[in-house]
Amino acid sequence: MPKDTSIKSVLIIGSGPIVIGQACEFDYAGSQSARSIREEGIEVILINSNPATIMTDPSMADHIYLKPLTTKSIIEILKAHPQIDAVLPTMGGQTALNLCLEADEKGIWADFGVKLIGVDVNAINITEDREQFKQLLKKIGVPSAPAEICTSYLRGKEIAQEFGFPLVIRPSFTLGGTGAAIVYKKEDFDELLTRGLEASPIHEVLIDKALMGWKEYELELLRDKNDNVVIICSIENMDPMGIHTGDSITVAPAMTLSDTTFQKMRDYAILMMRSIGNFAGGCNVQFAVSPDDKEDIVAIEINPRVSRSSALASKATGYPIAKIASKLALGYNLDELQNQITKSTSALFEPTLDYVIVKIPRWNFDKFEGADRTLGLQMKSVGEVMGIGRSFQEALHKATQSLEIKRNGLGADGKGYTNYEQIIEKLTFASWDRVFVIYDAIAMGIPLSRIHEITKIDMWFLKQYEELYTLEKEISNYKVESLPRELLLEAKQKGFADRQIAHMMGCLESQVHTLRTTMNINRVFKLVDTCAAEFKAKTPYYYSTFEAEIEKADGTRYVDNESVVTDKKKIIVLGSGPNRIGQGIEFDYSCVHGVLAAKECGYETIMINCNPETVSTDFDTADKLYFEPVFWEHIYDIIQHEKPEGVIVQLGGQTALKLAEKLSKYGIKIIGTSFDALDLAEDRGRFSELLTDLKIPFPQFGIAETADEASALADVLDFPLLIRPSYVLGGQGMKIVINKQELEEHVINLLKTIPGNKLLLDHYLDGAIEAEADAICDGENVYIIGIMEHIEPCGVHSGDSNATLPPFNLGEFVMQQIKDHTKNIALALRTVGLINIQFAIKDDIVYIIEANPRASRTVPFIAKAYGEPYVNYATKVMLGHNKVTDFTFNPQLKGYAIKQPVFSFSKFHNVNKALGPEMKSTGESILFIDDLKDDQFYELYSRRKMYLSK
């Protein structure tokens, strides 16, 4: 059946600000969907309140509304666009589904003659309403765990009495496991039941018998109107039931399932999908399987929308689920659509993987002091990484190297745990770093059977770990001069980094790199092609691995490298790795725009990143995508292979910036601002000398490396003091202290967590106003793209402040100082590209807090507020293609735009929610107001001092 020709205009609902449990995977889905629908000549209107994402970029849709996700906004849009025929709510996570249901209940869709596509209301209700879902499973003969619905406290107690403990409480209609809990003992039941009933918008929970220790699996499916179903990907959770899938280490394809059980699981999934209503689109189904020979299957849940897992499955297989799901929503059938990667097979063709994918979540517990760091049914991670390898071991290593938590992979870096009690505790109460602790347990000699008994992780995974440790022990017997080639090749094939192998043998990383180069053990690049090389792929999407040499009949030996290097001029853009607090999706926005601008300048663009949730890792964003860790060794090997003109580091946040020194040392050209200029801005000593020369004021400061030095400095600088480590992101470890005791305590703590770091002590300007400016500079000319004033006082991290564009109460004298300082600093730092400068204003004097010569968190916000493609301009300046004076700047903004931070504190009970110099927000939204009399502005301004924590 071809597409529905009656649809001429579609409304897509986005997912709003990023919160734990609903992150940029929906930005990726929404962006793909908008492009997919527009390809059909259909108008796309989009609502989303998140300014940081590429999804709300003007290039993505015909009309974009950066408005709050409420039915009031929906009515405004439908009145302004009476031509809207249909609404697609499946691309914006739970937020979009819930808003769609609310609009349906209020009769809004019916009033405006808008039909739902991609899902029907019955399907949402059946899957979200735990009781209806349970009845449906019973009717179609799919097994489920013993469970009862509860809508009152009293009924809950009766169910608990009947089932016994442990129990699972799951609220209806919530997101990312909000309010869900495992109850191990009677004493905790009352509090957790109350919390669950409160978390559900309809005050309903499902109480089920906990299937603790069962294995957990997910299947990603697509279905069309003709009832054709394809299974895109099977995903196995390495962590057993009891840990939210968003916090689990997951592996694709499933590793430890027998074929019979897998077929049965497929049949159940297809049966469930076909029985939840007449809809066409993507679906995620979760199952539990008993960890014995019987392999009993129990259905857990089904989500009739794209999900976190479908973003992962899309990147894992190369099959763009959101793109195809959008076409199905328009009425197409799977057999009428092309596979986007091969361009020669049908979309009805199920992907086949000839590699392994491992996803590891990224947590930010250091931002939530006092948070419960154990993992459970409530999702707590803020991002994720994905590793692709020829084996589980290689993929696992690549994923651990992508996390950016100062680890070089599993073991062999001197950072493992060696305390028996600590290891047992971290295994028993699933800790965020359990992926590393398993290795430490094996290294300590704890038997696999004991590790399995505690963690219930399948023995197959544990044996894979054991093999890695055995290999480490074997290599440790050798020196770099005597290491046999086959052992080095095996270590590389299993994913060990050069610096880990160097650690094993007590030599330098560069010596290992030289050794493998002389032994001809080099990375080769393989295609992600959806079809295990059965058909030719047209899309350049690569991962690296190591292969044994193949010998031809004539005796020549070679390794098969599928990445063909062209003779075009190339630019590499380094991505920002996993999302985390302080470095989120706004850097993905910048990277995507950087890639597109470099293409416009005639370069072949190459993207390196390891985050499966983002648009930058979409197979058709850059000319070539290397899905690899943003980790020195991987990057260097790609650069050696591709030989680009240079590398852009200033769009990928601190992640890419940190690699600038290495690139510079190895003679690789950094596009835009040089490493020396970047370092000058980071090095407080050099930077303050520069400011002194420029006669620009800055708060008095000093540098200390011990608690004694800090104490001596305090006498000179005077309290209150702001303490911060150098070279960190998102204000990590920053604190305001008001006396010697607090100072000593914080300094000792910091030096323990970040050993060898220089600490900066600034005199804190109490009661100052904070402002920031972003600018583009070409080395000679400076254009300020935006000046923002923070509503909160100086001392609250800029990422946690409500900020207004333009400023609302800075006088002309202050504004002139900000403009002058910005221009002078940008030129003095020899900036080529973007720069962000932060100011504190006290008694009409503008002090400099810091300068970052890179894309900042605020650039996408300013670009959206003014409707200008600033990253595009800045990239063209970096490439030397244009001067700042070549562009006609024409910012459009009536009134004010306010950047509002959004927090995920609901995931962390008993955490200090006060704001201070360390960033805690996970996302942001944008609010447009006409003038300062607006009630919302008035409310924000009146609360501004409430949160400051010292």
N, C-alpha and C positions, 0 to 999 in steps of 0.2 A: 504494500500500500504506500503510494507516494505521500509527500508531506501534505498537511492540511492547508489548502490554499486560502482558507478564510482568515488565517492568522497573518496580520500585516504589522502588528505592533505588540511587543511583549514587555511586561514589567518583570525585572529580576530583583528579588529581595536579597540583600547582602547580610552578613552576619554581625555587623557592628564592630565595636572595639575588641581588641584581642584580650581574652581572659583565659585563665588556665582551664582547659577543657574545650576551648573553641578558639583555635588559633588561625594562622595564615593558610592552612590547608583550604579554607573556604574562600580566601582571596584568590588562591590558585584556581579553585573550581569555578568561581564566579567569573574570573577573567577569561578562562577557556570557554565558558558557556556563552558569554557575550560575543566573543569572536565567532563562535560556531553558529550562532543564530544570525548574526549580521552577514555571514557568508551566504546565507539564503536570501538576502535582500530584504530581510525583515528588520524593522526599526526596533532598537533596544533602549528601554528607559530603565535606569538603575537607581535604587535607593540604598544608601549605606552611609553610616555616620562616621566611618573611619577614614581620616585623611592620610594615613601613613601608607596606604596600600596602592599598588599599581591598578587594582580593580576600579578605584574611583578616579583614575586618570581620564582627562577629557577624550583621549584617543580610544578609550575602551567601549564607549556607548554613544548613542546619539544624544541622549540627555542624561545628565547625572545629577542626582539630588543628594547633597551631603546634609541629610536631615536626620533627626532622631527616629529610631525604628518604632513608630507608634501608628495606631490606626488613624490618628489625626493627620499625620504626614501622608499616609496612603490616600486619604480622601482629597487632600490638597493636590496631590499628583494626578489623581484620576479626574479631578475637575479641570486641571490645566491641560490634560491630554485625553480628551474624550475618545481618541482613536485607539486607545489600548484595548486589545481583544482578549489577551490572556496574561496570566501571572504564573511565573515559574518560581516556586518557593524551595526547591530541593537543593539549591546551591549555597544556601546561607546557614547551614547547620540548624541546630535546634531553635536558635533565635528566630530564623526566618519561618520555620514550620509553625512555631507557637504564634507568631504575628499573623500568619496566614489563617490559622484556625480562629483566632480572635476576630479577624475581619469577616470570616465566614459566618461566625455566630452572630455578629452584628448586622449581617445581611448586606455588607458593603459590596462584595463581589456581585451579588444579585442586582443591587441597585444600579450599578454601573455597567451591567451586562458583560462582566469579565469572567472568563472561564479559567479554571485551574488546569495547568498542564504538567506532566511529569510525575504526578501523584494524584490520588484522590483523597478527599477528606476521610472517607472510611478507612483507607489504608493507614493514614496517620493515627486515627483514633484506635484502630485495632492494635497497632504495634506499640502505641504509647500507653494505652489503658491496660494495665497489667492483668486485670481480670478477664477482659475480652480476649487478650492474647492467649491466656491460659486455656480458655474454653475452645478457642480456635485450634490450638495444638491437639487438644483432646479429640476434637471432631475429625481432624485429618490424620490422626494416628501417629503424630510425632511425639516421642517421649519428652517429658519435661520434669524438672525437679519438683518434689512435693512442696507446694506453696499455697499460701492463703492470702487473700486481700484483707487489708485492715484499714478502716477509716476512723477508728477511735482507739483511744488509749486502753480502754477496757478489753476490747476485742483482741488487741495486740497481746495482752497478758495471757489471754486464754490460748492463743495460737502457740505462744512460747512454751506454755505448759504442755501442750499436745506434742510439739516437735522435739523439745529438748535442745540443748546448746551443742555446738555453735550454730548460730542462725545468721542469715543475711537479711538486712533491711534495705529495700530499694524503693525510693520515692518514684511516683509516676510523673511524667512530663518534666524531667530535669535533665541537666546537661553535665557531661564529664563526671558522672557518678556523684553529683552534688547531693549531700545528705545521706548517701549510702554508707553502710557500715557492717562490719562483721561483729557479732556479739558473742564473745567467748564465754562470758560468765554472767550469771543472773544480776549481779550488782550493777552492771553497766547498762542493763536493758532499758530501764525507764528513761534515762537521759538520751540514749541513742534513738529510741522510738519517737520521743518528743521532737528531737532534731529532724528526723526523717519526715514526720507528718507536717512540720513547719516548712520544710524545704520544698514540698510538692505544692504546685499552684492549686491542685484540687484536694490537698490534704489527704492523700491516699498513699499507702505504701504496700508493697508486696513483701511478705515475710516468707523466705524459703529456707529449706534445709541446706546448710552450707556444704557444697561439694568440695570441701577442702582437699587439696592435693590432686584433684582431677586435672587432666590436661586440657588446655584451652586452644580452640582453633577458630579461625574466621575464614569465610569465603566471600569474595567480592563477585557480584553477579550483575548482568545487564539483561533486561527483558524488553521486548518490543510489543506492540499492540497485537501482533499475530501469535503471541505466546512463545516466540522463539526465546530461548534463554542461553546465554554463554556464561561460563564461569571463567572470570578473568584471572583469578589468582587464589591460591590457597595459602593461608598464613598460619604458622604455628607459633604460639606463645611459649618461649623457653620457660618463663615463670608459670607455675601452675595456677589454677583457679584461686581467687582470693586477692589477686593484684589486678587493678584496672588495666585493660588492654593498652590504654594510653601511657601507662607507667611500666609496661612489660617490655622485655627484650623480645622482639619478634623476628621470625625467620620465614623467608619464602624461597622456594615452595616448602610445604609441610615436610618435615624430615622423618618423623618417627611413626607415621601412620601406616598400617597395613593397607594394601590396595583395596581389599574388600570393604574395610571400614570407610576408606576415602570415597568409594563409589556410593556407599549407603548415605554418607554425609551429603554428597552431591544431590542424591535423589531427594533427601529431606529438604535441602535448601531450595531446590526447584519447586517442590510441592508447596513449601511455605510461601515462596514468592508468588506463585500462581494463585494462592488462595486468599491473599490479603487485599483484593480489590483489583479493579481494571485500570492498571496504570503502566506507563512505559518509562523506564529509566534505570538508574543504578540502585543497588541494594547491598547492604552488608549484613551477613548472618553469622551469629556466634554460637559455637557449640562447646560442650564439655564432654570429654571422653574419659572413661574410667581407666586408671593406670594399671590395668591387669590384662591378662590374655583375652578376656571377654570383649574388651573395648566397647562397653555400652556407650551409646550416644544419647546426650540430652541437649535439647535446644535451649539456649539462654535468651537470645533476643534477636530481633530483626529491625533494621533501620531503613525505611524506604526513602533514602536520600543519599547523596554523596557524603562521605565521612572522612575522618582522619585516615582511616585505613584505605579508602579509595584513592587518596592522594598518594599514599605509599605504594599501593598496588599499581597505580598509573606509572610511577617512576620505576618501580621494580620490573614491570613488563614492557614499558614503552607504549602501552595501550592507553590512550587518553580518555579515561572513563567519563569525565565531565563533558568533554566535547561530544562524544558519541551519545551520551545520555540526553544532551540537549537536542540533538537531531531526532532522537526517538520520541522526545516530548512533542516535537513538531509533527509527528505522525509517520516518520520514516520507519522502515523495517531494517533489521540488522543486515539482511542479505542485499539491501540496496546501497549499503554504505561501504566505503573503502577502508581497509586497514591503513592508518595514517603513516605508518612507518615503512611498510613495504610498497605501498601504493599499487600493489598488484593483486593482493589477496583481499578477501571479504572481511568485514568487521564481525561476521558470524564465526570466523575462524578463531578458535581459542588459543591464547598465547602459550608458547612452550619456552621454558627457561633452561638455558644450558650454563647457568651460573647460580650462585646463591646470594641472597640478600639478607643482611642483618640490620635491623633498626634498633637503635638504643636511644632512650629518652634522655633529655638534658634537664637537670633540676637546678634550682637556684635557692637552695635552703639557706645559704649564707646571708640572703637578704631578709630572711624572716627569723630573727632571733627568737629562740624559744619554741620554734615549730617542731612538731612531731615529724621526725625524718623517716619514720618507717613507712613502707608502702602498703596500700590496702585498696579498698574499693573506690575511694575518692581519688580522682586523678590529681597529681601535684606537679607534674613536669611542665616546663614552659616551652619546650621545643624538642626537636629530635634530629638525629643524624642517621644516615643510611650508608652502609658499606656494601660494595659489590665485589665478589671474588669468585674464583673458580671452585673454592671449597668453603665450607662453613668456617673453618679456621681462618682463612684469609679474609673473608668478609667480616668476621668478628673483630679481627685485629684492625682492619681499616676503619670500622665503626668506632672502636675505642680511641683510635688516633684522631678521629674527627671531632671528638667531644670538646677539645680545648679546655681541659682541666689540669693541664701540666702533667699529663701522663703520656708515655710514648707507645702505649699498647698494653697488652697483658703482661705483667711481670717484667723482669729484666730492666728495671729502671731505678731500683733502690728505694722505691716509694711504697712497697707493699706493707701490709700489716704483719707483725711478728708475734703479737700477743695472743696466746691461745684463747683466753676468755673473750677477748674482744672479737676474734674471728667467729667463735661459736655464736656470740650474741648477734653479730651482723648477719649471720646465716639464718638464725632462728627467727629474728624479727626483721623480715626482708628490708635491708638497707638499700639506699639509692646506689651505693657503690658495690652491691653484691656481685656484679659482673666481674670485678677485680678480686673480691674477697675469695671467690671460689678458687681462683688460681693460687692465692696465698695459702688457702687451706691445704691444697694438694702439695704445695712446696713445703708446708710444715709436716707433711706426712699423715694428715688425717685421712683415713680410708674413704674411698669413693662411696662405699655402702653407707657410711655414717653421714657424709654430705647429702646423699640422696634421701636418707631417712629424715634429716632435718628440713631440707628445702623442697623435697618432692620433685626436684628437677630431674627430668628423664636421664637415665643412665647413659644414653647415647651421647648427650651433650657433655656430660661429665668426663666420658672417655676421650672426647675430642680435646678437652682441656688438659687431661693427663698426658696425652701425646705431645702437646705443646711444651709441657714442663719437662718431659723426658728429653725432648730435643734441646731445650735450654741447658739442661745438665750436661748433655753430651758435648755441646759446643764450648761450654765453660772449661773443658779439659784442654782446649787448644789455645795457641797464641795466633795472632793475625797472620804470621808468616807460615804457619803449618796447617791452617784450616783446609780440609779437603773440599774440592769444588762441589761434590754432591751434597755435602752437609750445608754449605752456604746456599745452594740452590733450593734445598728442601726448606730451609729457614725462610727464604724469601717467598717461596710458594705458599708457605703457611702464614704469611703476612707479617713476620717480624720486621720491624723497622731497622735500618742501618744502625741507628743509635742504640737500639736494644742489643743488637749483635755485638756492637762495640762494648757495651756495658758487660756482656757475658765474658768477653775476652780481655777486658781492661785496656782497651785502646781507644783511639779517636774515631768519631763517626766518619770523618773524611777518609781515614785509612780503610774502613770497610767499603766505602763507596769506590775508592781507587781499586781495591782488590776485586770487587765484582765487575768493575769495568774491564780490568785486565783479563779476568776469566770469562768475559763475554756473557755475564749474567745480567741482562738488561730488561727493563720493563717493556712489555709489549702491550698494545692497546687493542681491545676487542669491542665489537659492536653490541649494543643492546638492540636486538632486531625483532623481538616478539615471536620468532619462529625457529629458534635454534639453528640459524643459518640455512634453513631449507629453501628460503626464497631470498632474493637480493633485497637488502634494506636500502632505502633512499635517504634515510635520516642519519646524520652523523652524531651519534650519541654513544660515548665510549667509557669503558672502565679499564683499569690496568691490571696486569697479572704477570707472572713469570712462567715461561714454558721451557720444557726440555727441548733440545735441538732436534730437528727432523733431518734425516740424511736422505738425499736424493740418490737416484741410481748412479749418477756420475761421481758420487762421493762428496759433493758439496753439502755443507750443513747450514741450516737456517732456522730462524724462529718466525712464526707467522704473525705479522703485525697488520691489523686491519685498518689502522689509521693512516690514510694516505695524505702526505704533506703536499700542499699546492705551492705554486711559486708566487702567490699573491702576497701583498703586504699584510701582516697580521698584527692584531692587538689582543693581548690576554687581559681579561678583567677578572680580578680575584674577588670571589663572593665572600659573604660574611659568616659562613658556617651556621651552626645551629642557633635558633632564636634563643635569647635569654633576656633577663631584665637588664636594660641598659643598651642592648643591641638587638633591636627587633626587626620587624618587617620593613621599616623605612629604608634600611640599607639595601634590601632586595629591590625596592622601588628605584633607588639610585642606580643599582647595578643594571637593571633592565633598561633604564633610559640611557645609561652609558653605552651599553651594547648597541642600542638602536642608533645612537648618534655616531658611533664609530663606523657603523655600516653606511650611514649617509655620507661619511667622509671617504668612502671607498675602501675601507679596510675589511679583511676577513676577520670576523670576531670569534674569540674563543673564550668560553666561560669555564671557570673551575669552581665547583662548589659541591657540598655534600648534604645539603638540606632538602629533604624530599617534599617539603610543604610549600615550596615557593615557585613563583613564576620564572625566576632566573634559571632554575634547573628544568624548565620545560624544554622538550627536545627541539622546538622550533623557535626559541627566542634568539639564541646566538647561532652563528654559522656552524660552530662545532661546540659540543658540550662534553666536558670531561667530568664525570660524576666521581670525584675523588676527594679525599680529605684535603682541607686547606692546611697542609702540613708540609714543611719544607721539602722533604725528600721527594714527595709526589709532584710538587710544583716544579722543582728543579728538573726532574726527568721529563716532564711535559715540555718545559721551555727548551731543553736540549733537543727534543724531538721536533718541535714546531718552529724554533728559531724566529720568534716574533720581533717586531720593531721595538716593542717595549711592553711593560706591564702597568696597568692602572691599579693603584692600591688605594686611592682616596675615596672610593665609593663603597668599599666593603667593611666600613667601621674599623674598630680597633684590630679585628682579626687580620685584615689585609695589611693594615698599617704596620703591625708588629713584624711583618716579613720584609719591610722595606730595607732594614739594615743588611740583612742577608743578601737580598737582591743586589744592593749597591756593592757589597763586598765582592760578589761574584761577577761584577761588571755587567749586570743586566740593567738595561735602561728603565728608569721609573718615569712613566709618562706624567707630566704635570710637575707639581712641586717636588723638589729634590729631597733625598733622604736627609741631607744636612739641615735643610730648612724645617723638615718635619721634626727632627731631633732637637733643633733649637727651641721649638715651641714646647716640646715635652720636658726638656731639661730646665728645671726652674731657675737654676743658677745663671745659665746663659741667657735665658729669657728675661730675667729681671735686669741683667746688665743692659740688654737691648732696650728695655723700657726706660731705664735710667738715662741712657744716651738720647732717647727720643723725648725725654722730659714728660713721660706719661706716668701718672701716679698708680701705685699698686699697694695693697695691704702689706705692712712690714712682715717679713717671714724669715725663717731660718731652716736649715736642714740638719736632721739628727739621725744617727744610726744606732744610738743606745738610749736607754731610759735616762742615764745621767746627763747626756748631752741635751736631751729634751728638757730636762728640769732646769738646766743652766739657761737655755734659750728662753724659757717661760719668764725668767726674771727680766730679760731684756724686752721681750715682746709684749708682755702684759696680757692677763686673761680678759675676756674669753678667747680661747684659741681654737682654731679649726685644724685638725690633724688629718693628714691623708697620705697614703703610700703613693709613690710615683708610678707612672705607666700602668694605671688601672682604668677600668671602664665602669660607667654607671655609678661613680662615687663609691666603689667598693672600699670598705674599711674606713670611710670618712666619719668623723665625729667632732662635735663641738664639746670642749671640756671647760669647766669653770674653776677648777682648783688643782693643786699639785697631785692630790691622791687620784682623782679621775684621770689625770694626764698619765701618771705612771702605769695605772691599770691598763689603759687603752694601748699605750706604747708597747708594753710587754706582750699583750695579746696579739697585736699586729705583727710584731717581730717573730712571734711563734708561728702564726699562720702564713706569713709571707717572709720567710727568712732572707736576710741579705738585702732587704729593700731599704731604700732611703726614704725617710719620713719627712714630709714637709709640714712645718708648723706656721700657720698664718695668724696674724692678729685678726680676729673675727669682728667685722664691722656690724655691731649690734644695731638692729633697727634700720639697716640700709634697705633701699629698694634694689631689686635685681632686674637687669635687662640683658638682652642678648641681640647680636646682629649677625646676619649671614650675608656673605658677599662673594662676588666672583671677581677674580683678579687675573690679569694676563702678564703680570710682571711690571706693567707700566700704567695701566688704567684699572680703576676699581669701580665696580657698580654694586651698591648695597641693595640686595634683593628684599631685605625686610628687617625692621627693628621691632622687637617684641618686648613688652613690659610684663613682668611676672606679678600676679596678684598677691601671691604669698611673699613674705619678707625674705631677704637674703638669708641663706642657711638651709632653706628647703631645696633639695636637688632640682635642677631645672627640668628634669624629666617628670618630676612629681608636682610641678607648679602649674596652676592655671595661667596661661600666658595670652596676652591680648596683642593683636596686630591691627592697626598700628598702636603705639603706646597711648595710654588714656590720660596720664597726668604728669608727663615730663615736660618741663618748660623748654623754650627755644634754646636757652643757654646750655642746658643739659644735652638736648638733642644734637646741638652743634658739636659738643665735645665727643659724643658717641660717634658721630660721622667722621670727625677728624681722626680720632684714635683708630677707628676701624681702617680707614684708608692708610694711615701711617704704618700701622702694624702689618697689614696685608703686604704693603710694598717692602717694608724692612725685612719681612720673612721670605721675600722673593717668591710669593705665592703664585702658582700657576694653576688655576682651578678654583675650588671652593674653600672658604674659610668661615669658621664660626667663632665669635668672640663673646665672652660673658663679662658683664660689668656689675659693679656694686656702686650705688649712688648714695652718698651721704653728704648733707650740708651743701648740696649743689655741686659737689666734686665727683667726677666719674673715675672710679678706680677699676683697674683690670683684674679680673679673677683668673681667667685663662683664655688661651687661644688654641683652636684646633684647626689646622689647615687640611680639612677633609670635609666630606659630606657629613652633615650633622643630622640629628634626629628631627630637627625642625624644617629642613629643606622641603620635604614633600608637603608639609602643612602650608608653608608660605606659597609654594607653587600652586596648590589647590585654591588657596584663599584669593590669590591674585590672578589665577587662570593663566599662568605663564610657564613654559617648559624650561625651568632654570637648569636642571641637570643636563639637558640636551645642550644648552648654550655652554655650560661649564666644561663639558667633555670636549666640545669642539675647540675651546680655548686651550685645554690641556694638550690636545693633539697638535696645537700650533696651526690648526686649520683656519681659525678666526681670531680676531682681536675683540675685546669687549665692545669697542666702538662700532663693530660691524652690526650689532643687533639693535633693533628698535624695541626698546622696553615700553610696554604699555599696560601696567598693572591695573586690574579692574576690581575694586572692592567698595561696596557701599557700606558705610557703617564700620563695624568691627568684626574680626573673626577671633574666637577664643579657642585655644587648644586646651582641652580638658583631660587630665589623666584619669585612667580607669584602673582600679585595683582588684586583686583577686584574694583579698583577705579572708573571704568566706571559706577558703580551703584550709586555712590555718587557724585553728582555735588557739586561744591563749597566746597570741602573738601581739607584741607591742605595735599598735597601728599608728603611733605618732610618726609624723614625717620629719626628716632631718636631711643631712647632707648625703646620705646613701639612698640611691634610687630604689623604689619598691613597686612602682606601677608596672602593669604588664601590657597596657595598651593606651589608646587615646581616642577621643572623639572630637569633632569640630562643631562649634556652635556659632551661628551668625546672628548678630544683633544689630538693630538699626542705630541705636544710640545708647548712652550710658544710663538712661532712665529705665532700661529694660529690667524687669523683675529678677531675671536669672542672674544678670550681672550684679545686681544689688545684693542678692543672696550670697554669691561667691565672695564678693568684697567684704561683706560683714563677717564671714567665717575665716578670713585669711590667716589669722594668727593662732587659730585654735590648735593646730597640729604640731607646731614646731617642737622638736625634741632635741635636747642638747646632749 
